[in-house]
Amino acid sequence: MEIMILGTGCSKCEKLEKNLEVALKELNIDANIEKVDNLAVIASYGVMSTPGLVIDGEVKSIGKVPNVKELKKMLGK
Amino acid sequence: MNIFTWLNDQLLKMKWLWDLVELLVEKVFGLSMGTRIGGSIHFFIYDAIKIFILLSLVIFIISFIQSYFPPEKTKKIIGRFKGLKGNIFGALLGTVTPFCSCSSIPIFIGFISAGLPLGATFSFLISSPMIDLASLMLLMSFFGTRIAIVYVALGLIVAVIGGIFISKLKMEKYVESYVWDVENVDIEIEKMNHKDRVEFAKEQVKDIVGRVWPYILVGVGIGAGIHNWVPQSIIERILGEGNPFSVLIATFIGIPIYADIFGTIPIAEALMAKGVGIGTVISFMMGVTTLSIPSLVMLSKVVKPRLLVTFVAIVTLGIIILGYGLNGFSFLLI
């Protein structure tokens, strides 16, 4: 699974990463987490409110930090 | 006293808190309100508590409204309007779209890649930090409805006219070229229900209060200092109506400072009490909120120096003209 966190290093991005790690661990999923801070790339996903969460190329959440429960739902498909 | 005056005094101006802090200062600390120490301690405690209460309440209500206008949706709305209408809607939506300077760049790229005119984009970028519903409510509490409405109306005018100037100057070539290469993507915006919006608003309160509290305390501290320690004559000489450069000085002091409106309000309040003109005070507030070194550094990543300088010049000029205009007509306001 390819996961991207879009954001320019704000505190919310770090919180999102932490929640994500917990969710992945609980679900026993192996995934690549990539942090993207290139503005052109962020914008190319149509994301204007950071942090954005992209799972397997699909934008799942924007402008907020989903909690672990919500993340598990997004990861579970 | 009629019921509306009472409500305004108690709820918006929080007279009860004023009285309570007065009791604290006089009875618990044993200081007279007439002394400098007593007066400035009262100013500090009362203003700090009042701003935090108002801030939390206001951010909650405003965020709830803002949850209907994420930038991804704002982009589509502005895109429907051409020319002057685009500027006006850009400026208006700037007041309700949640905005943090950290997302100004993705918003800028998103707007431009969606084919929005540069002018409308700048109208949005000027109005966003300068005016929002939260500042309207805080200004009402501190300075009364009339001044609050004037601030918002004039802010919108600066944003619309600034955007028009930028579009007339045809500065598209001064946007960094990679911005034009970004493809426009419209993403599905998840539907929020009532509960989600309340949750979003709560998160915003936590986030914003957590971010701005140091600025507020510094602002209140400076306000308390001006209020009780700086002699009226000095303030009047520098910023009073007698000094023809007052607005210029206030604007240029305000511009490099990075703070939001919540931190500047106590300073503005203290300056007003010292007889500084309303135009001078508003110029200072607009300078602080709209332009700052961190936001310009951000913006320089997407526009070339020429456009950046033009943007700063137009906004500065707008703020200065506004300040002098307001000082000239202040008799209508107070």
Chai-1 contact restraints between the chains, C-beta under 6 A:
chainA,res_idxA,chainB,res_idxB,connection_type,confidence,min_distance_angstrom,max_distance_angstrom,comment,restraint_id
A,C10,B,C102,contact,1.0,0.0,6.0,A-B,restraint_1
A,L39,B,I105,contact,1.0,0.0,6.0,A-B,restraint_2
A,A40,B,Y178,contact,1.0,0.0,6.0,A-B,restraint_3
A,A40,B,V182,contact,1.0,0.0,6.0,A-B,restraint_4
A,I42,B,P106,contact,1.0,0.0,6.0,A-B,restraint_5
A,A43,B,P106,contact,1.0,0.0,6.0,A-B,restraint_6
A,A43,B,I109,contact,1.0,0.0,6.0,A-B,restraint_7
A,A43,B,G110,contact,1.0,0.0,6.0,A-B,restraint_8
A,A43,B,V182,contact,1.0,0.0,6.0,A-B,restraint_9
A,S44,B,V182,contact,1.0,0.0,6.0,A-B,restraint_10
A,G46,B,V185,contact,1.0,0.0,6.0,A-B,restraint_11
A,G46,B,D186,contact,1.0,0.0,6.0,A-B,restraint_12
A,G46,B,I187,contact,1.0,0.0,6.0,A-B,restraint_13
A,M48,B,P71,contact,1.0,0.0,6.0,A-B,restraint_14
A,M48,B,E72,contact,1.0,0.0,6.0,A-B,restraint_15
A,M48,B,P106,contact,1.0,0.0,6.0,A-B,restraint_16
A,M48,B,I107,contact,1.0,0.0,6.0,A-B,restraint_17
A,M48,B,G110,contact,1.0,0.0,6.0,A-B,restraint_18
A,S49,B,P71,contact,1.0,0.0,6.0,A-B,restraint_19
A,S49,B,S103,contact,1.0,0.0,6.0,A-B,restraint_20
A,T50,B,S103,contact,1.0,0.0,6.0,A-B,restraint_21
A,V59,B,I187,contact,1.0,0.0,6.0,A-B,restraint_22
